[in-house]
Amino acid sequence: MSAGACCKVARRRGEVAGWIVPSVVLALMPKCPACVAAYVAIATGIGISLPTATYLRVALIGLCVASLALLAVRRVRRLVQRVFPRPGASGLNELTRRM
């Protein structure tokens, strides 16, 4: 297996993980702040207050939604570039020819 093929597999796995992790976090995120506080206490051994758990929950939801939106925008942009390529733009080869 060449180094290029290995890098493509690793990149693809990273892309899939980028979709799975925020989706799983959103799916498993509890609705009540008391449950968030309990999960944090179980996972880390640190107790947090309910207002802090509320802020943490909102922040995690915001980060997951923003991450999924960014991934969706990147995917759509790649798809549009593949379907409608810009004339005369062939990537790095075009830049090296100009130099």
N, C-alpha and C positions, 0 to 999 in steps of 0.2 A: 504494500500500500504506500503510495507516495505521500509526501508531507502535505501537499495541497488537498488531497482527499481527506486526510485526517483532520485538517483544519476546518473543512466544510462540515464534517460530521459534528465536531465540537461546536461550531457556530450554530448549527441547526438545533442541537440539544439545548444550547443556551437560549435560543429563540423560543423553543417550546416551553422551557422552564419559566421564561419571562411571561408567558400567558398563563401557565398553570398556577404559579405561586400566588399572584394577586387574586385569582379566581377562587382558589381554595380558602384564602384568608377571608374574602367576602362571604363565601358560603358558610364558613364556620364561625363568623363573628356573632357573638351573642347580642341580643337586643337590649338587655338590661345592664346598667353600669355595675351592679353588684356582681354579676357573673364575670364581667371583665376583670374586676378587682380580684375575684376568687381565682381566675385563671392566672393572673399575674402573680398572685401569692403562691399558687401551686408550682408554677414554672420557675420562679426566681427566689421564692422565700421572702420577698419584700411585700409588705402590705401597703396599699395605696388607698387614699380616700375616694369616696364616691364621685365628688366633682372631678378629681384627677382622672378617674376611670372614664368618666363621660368625655373629657377632653381627649384622652388617649383613643377612645373608640372612634370619635369623630375624625381625629387625625389619621388613624389607620384606614378608615373608609375613604377619606379624601385621597390619601396616597395610593390606595389600590385603584380607585376610579381614574386618577390621573395617569397612573402607570398603564392601565388598560387602554385609555384614550390615546396615549402616546404610541403604544404598540399598534393600535388600529390605524392611526394616521400614517405611521411608517409603512405598514403593510399596504394600505391603499396607494400611497405614493409610489411604492415599488411596482405595484400592479399597473398603475397608470403609465409609469415610465416604460414598462415592458410592452404594454399594448400600443402606446403612442410615443415611440422614441423621437427625440428631438433630432431634426436633420443636422448632420455634420458633427454631432457629439458622440464620439466613440470612446469616451473615458480617458484613461491615462495615455493611450497611444496618441490621441489628438493633441494632448498637452506637450508630449515629448517631440512631436513633429514641429511644433511652433518654435521650439527653442533652437 
